Amino acid sequence: MRKPIVAGNWKMNRTIGEAQDLVSKLRGHCDGLSGVEVVVCPPFTALRATSHALADSSIHLGAQNVHWEPRGAYTGEISAEMLKDVGCEFVILGHSERRQLFGESNQGVSQKIAAVRSVGLTPIVCVGETLAEREANRTFSVIEEQLSGCLASWIRDPVDPLVIAYEPVWAIGTGRNATPEQASEVHAFIRNRLRDLSDEGVSSRTRILYGGSVNPKNIEALMAQLELDGALVGGASLDAESFAHIVKSSIRTYHGI
């Protein structure tokens, strides 16, 4: 059985002091839980402090982005080696906000996956359709295009861990979310597509998360779906009790306890 992941994407929120306070509360709720991997992804400025605050904890550290080059004249960017040096284990790549607001492409995400893998970090690769694309019945074609483009570098050597996060763009920060059945349908499509791109073993090992207005009220219904292996949580991850509720509900529902 795949171990579920619940990852909190803090986006552009929390100063260093606020991050330390949030992590302290999270440790009280989530440290030492079995049957799940808990990941927090603070902004770059709070990574070092968060890493220290997570020392000797079971909670993992992730980043929200990375540059594909190992070093060079890229003002304002961060390399994969820098993220590993500060204690990161995961990196979110291709988030819809990065695609929409900063013009990130599938090719660029593929390059970032290669950079992250080169230093032993695990990419959390985001895919998802807009509302217009869903209403035009293009969900599966959009997801297929994103997977084929983003995973181009990984397909050539699909041996390292990879996490996929399905985040319907129309459900991010809107209060709307895909129904459990809609999410499960797309997750099953993603797993089948991974099988086509690699093999049965890789497909069955890969964890596929749902992201899109995940909250304590909808997590159990989502996690009850066969193909969901966890959640990429946005706003609810900024509240320790809400995030902990999502984590614990994920464990209970996924493992049937």
N, C-alpha and C positions, 0 to 999 in steps of 0.2 A: 504494500500500500504506500502511496506517495504521502510524504509528510506535508501537511498544509502550511502555507505561509500567510501571515497577516502583516502587511507592510504599511507603515504610516508615512504618507508624503506630506510634509509640513509646508511645502511650497515656500513662498516668500513671507514666512511668519516665524517669530520668536527670535529675540536677542539672545546673547550668550547666557545671561542670567536666567531668562525665561526658559531657555532650553534645559538648563541644569535643573531648574525647579520641576519641569514637566517630566524629565527622566527620573528624578528622584521619586516622584509619585508613581510613575509607570513601574519602576522596580518593585515597589510595594505591592502592586497588583499582579505583575506578570513574571517576575523573576523566578526561574526554576520550574515553570510550567512545562510539562512533557506533552509530546504529541503534536507540537506546533513549532514553527520558527517565527519569532517576532522580530521585525525589522523596523527601525526608525530612520527616516531620511530628512534630517534638518538642512537648513541652508548652509552654504559653504563656510560662512563665518563662524558657525557654531559647531562645526564638525570636531575640531580638536577638543573643545570643552565637553561635548557630548561623549566622545570616545573615552575621556577620563572618567566621566560620570558613569559609564557603563562597565568600567573595569571589574573583572570577576563576575560579570553578569551573563545570563543566558540570552540577553537581548542583543541583536546584531545591529551594526551600523551600516547605513547606506547613504549614497549621494543621489542628487537629483539630475545630474548631467555630467558630461565629461567632453574633452576635446579628443579627436582621433590621433593627433600627433603626440609623440612622447615628450617633446620640448620644442622651443623655438619662439619666434616673434609673433605670438598670438595674444595680444594684450587683452586682459580680462578673462582668459581661459584657464582651465584646470586640467592637468593630465591624469591619466589612470594611475601612474606611479605615485603622484602626489596624493591621490585618494587612498591608495593602499598604505602609504606612509603614515597617514593620519588615522588609520585604523578601520577604513571601510572594507566591507566584504561584498556589498551589492551596489549596483548603480542602475537607476531608472533611466531608460533610453527611449526616445521617440514619443514622449508624452504628447498628447494632443495639443496642449498649450504651447509646447515647443514647436510643434508643426505649424500651428495656426498663427502664433504671434511672432515667431522667429524664423519661419520658412524652412524648417528642417525637412530633409528629404529622406526617402527610403535608402538611397545610396549613402547619405551621411550617417544614418543610423547603422548601416552595415559596417562602415568604417569604424564607428565607435565600438561596436560589438567586438571587432577584431582587437582594438586597443585594450579594451577591458579584459578580454580573455588572455591577452599576452602577459598580463601581470597577475593572473589568477583570481580576478574578481568575477562575480556572477552578474550578468546583465538581466534586468527585468525589462523586457521589450514590450512596449505598448502598441496596440493596434486597435482600430475602431473606426466606425463610420459616422458621418454627420447625419443630422435629421433629414436633410435633402436627399442624401444617398440612400437612407433607409426607405423613405417614402417613394423613391424611384426603384425600389426593389434591387438595389445594387450592393446590399450589405456583403454578400458572399464574394462578389467580384472585387470589392474594395479590400476586404480582408485578405483575399488570395494575393492581390497585387502587393499589399504591404508585407505579407509574410515572405513572398518570393524575393522582393527587393531588399528588405531588412536583413534577411537571413542568408544572403548570398555568400558572405564570408564564412559563416558558420556551417553551411551545408557541405562545404569542402572538407570539413573535419569536425563532425558533430559529436565530439566526445566529452566536451566540458559541460558542466551544468548550464542550463538555460531556463529562464522563467518567462512565460508569456503573460501579459495582462491584457484582457479584453476590456476596453473602456469605450462604450458607445459615447461619442462626443456629445450627443444631445442629452446625455444624463449627467454630465460632469458639472457640479456646482449649480445645477438647476433645480434640485429637489426631485426631479423625475429620475426614474431608473428603469432599466429593462425588467420585464417580468422574469421570474425564475425560469420560466419555460423559454423565453427569448434568449436569456443568457446561456442556458444549457445547450440550445440549438447551435449557437455560434461557437461555444466551446467545443462541441462535438465536431463541428466543421474544422476548427483549428487543429484538433488532434488528428483528424483524418488527413489534413493537409500536411502536417508534420510527418506522418507516415509516408506520404508520397515523396516528400523532400528528402527523407532519410531512411528510416526503417521502423519496424514494429517496436523494437526495443527502445529506441530513442523516443518515439512517440509516447509510449506507455510510461516512460520515466519523467517526461517533461511536465512540470507543474503549470497549470493555467489558472490565473487569478481573474477575478471580476473586479472592475473598478468603475464607479459611476454612482455617486451619492449613496455609498454604503453607510449604513447607520445601525444602531442597536435594534431598531424595529424590523429591518428587513434581512438581517444577516442569516438568521436561521433558515428562512425560506430559500435563500440563495444557496447556502451551503448544503442543503438537502439534495441539491441536484448532483447527479452522478459525476459529471465532468468538471465541477468546480473544485479547485484545490486551494482556495483561500481568497484573500481580498487585498486590493490596493486601495487604501482608505485615505480620503482627503481631509475635509473639514473635521470629521469626527475624531481624527487622530490627534487633534490639538487639545482634546479634553481627556485626561487620564482615565477617568471612570468610563466614559463612552468607549474609548479604544479598548480598555480592558474587557468591557462587556462583549465587544465584537470578538476579541481573541478567545475568550472563554466559551462563548456560544459556538464559535467555529470548531473548537475542540470537541465539544459535546455532540454537535450535529454530525461532523465529519466522521467521528469514530463511533457514533451511535451509543453514547454513554449518557 
